[in-house]
């Protein structure tokens, strides 16, 4: 299984799905909405994707163990 990090979240998926996702994202462009304090105006930008997104492999036994553990409980 492959763990893909996007933003502050990690997602686990098959190698086939991770490859498909990486192909799609390699063609994607970045979009940014920047707030400009003077005049309360926003500027909008679209540009080439210059940031990679991390991926790493986890062993099947680690995946199965984590799947059994399920969603973690919130601590106080």
C-alpha positions as CSV (number, residue, x, y, z in Angstrom):
1,X,0.0,0.0,0.0
2,X,1.1,3.6,-0.7
3,X,0.6,6.5,1.7
4,X,0.1,9.8,-0.1
5,X,0.4,13.1,1.9
6,X,-1.7,16.0,0.6
7,X,-1.8,19.1,2.7
8,X,-1.9,18.1,6.3
9,X,-3.6,14.7,5.7
10,X,-2.3,11.3,4.7
11,X,-4.3,8.9,2.5
12,X,-3.6,5.2,1.9
13,X,-4.3,3.5,-1.4
14,X,-3.2,0.8,-3.7
15,X,0.0,1.3,-5.8
16,X,-2.2,1.4,-9.0
17,X,-4.4,4.2,-7.5
18,X,-1.3,6.2,-6.3
19,X,0.2,6.0,-9.7
20,X,-3.0,7.2,-11.3
21,X,-3.2,10.1,-8.8
22,X,0.4,11.0,-9.5
23,X,-0.2,11.0,-13.3
24,X,-3.2,13.3,-12.8
25,X,-1.5,15.7,-10.4
26,X,1.6,15.9,-12.7
27,X,-0.7,17.6,-15.2
28,X,-2.4,19.9,-12.7
29,X,-1.6,23.6,-12.2
30,X,-1.5,25.4,-8.9
31,X,-4.1,28.0,-8.0
32,X,-3.7,30.7,-5.4
33,X,-5.9,33.5,-4.2
34,X,-3.8,36.2,-2.5
35,X,-5.4,38.8,-0.2
36,X,-3.9,42.3,-0.6
37,X,-4.4,44.4,2.5
38,X,-4.5,47.8,0.7
39,X,-7.9,48.4,-0.9
40,X,-9.2,45.0,0.2
41,X,-8.5,43.4,-3.1
42,X,-7.6,39.8,-4.0
43,X,-5.4,38.7,-6.8
44,X,-5.7,35.3,-8.4
45,X,-2.8,33.3,-9.8
46,X,-2.5,30.1,-11.8
47,X,1.0,28.7,-12.4
48,X,3.0,25.5,-13.0
49,X,3.0,23.0,-10.2
50,X,6.5,23.3,-8.5
51,X,5.8,21.4,-5.4
52,X,5.9,17.6,-5.1
53,X,3.6,15.6,-2.9
54,X,5.2,13.0,-0.7
55,X,4.5,9.3,-1.1
56,X,5.9,6.3,0.8
57,X,5.2,2.5,0.9
58,X,3.9,0.8,4.0
59,X,4.1,-3.0,4.4
60,X,0.9,-5.0,4.1
61,X,1.1,-6.2,7.7
62,X,1.4,-2.6,9.0
63,X,-1.6,-1.7,6.8
64,X,-3.7,-4.5,8.2
65,X,-2.7,-3.7,11.8
66,X,-3.6,0.0,11.3
67,X,-6.9,-0.9,9.6
68,X,-7.8,-3.1,12.6
69,X,-6.9,-0.2,15.0
70,X,-9.3,2.1,13.1
71,X,-9.7,5.8,13.7
72,X,-7.8,7.1,16.8
73,X,-9.7,8.5,19.7
74,X,-9.3,12.1,20.7
75,X,-7.3,12.7,23.8
76,X,-8.2,15.5,26.3
